[in-house]
Amino acid sequence: MGTRGLVRLISVMSFTSAILSGFAVYWAHQAYVSAARTNLAALSASENALTAAASCQEGTLLLSR
């Protein structure tokens, strides 16, 4: 393998590495977005539960009067 072949091989390897790095960044971003959506859903469910508990407590207070 001559110098040109070696340069071409290194160029192809660098290009492939850049593409794989791009995919890794994309997958990491997708995982981050998925985790953020899961956390948002959990917060929403928690808020709904707290609202329901507060409503029950208000109803209990009204009934006890």
Summary of the structure (lengths in Angstrom):
residues: 65
radius of gyration: 28.0
end to end distance: 93.4
largest distance: 94.5
contacts: 124
relative contact order: 0.05
helix: 95%
strand: 0%
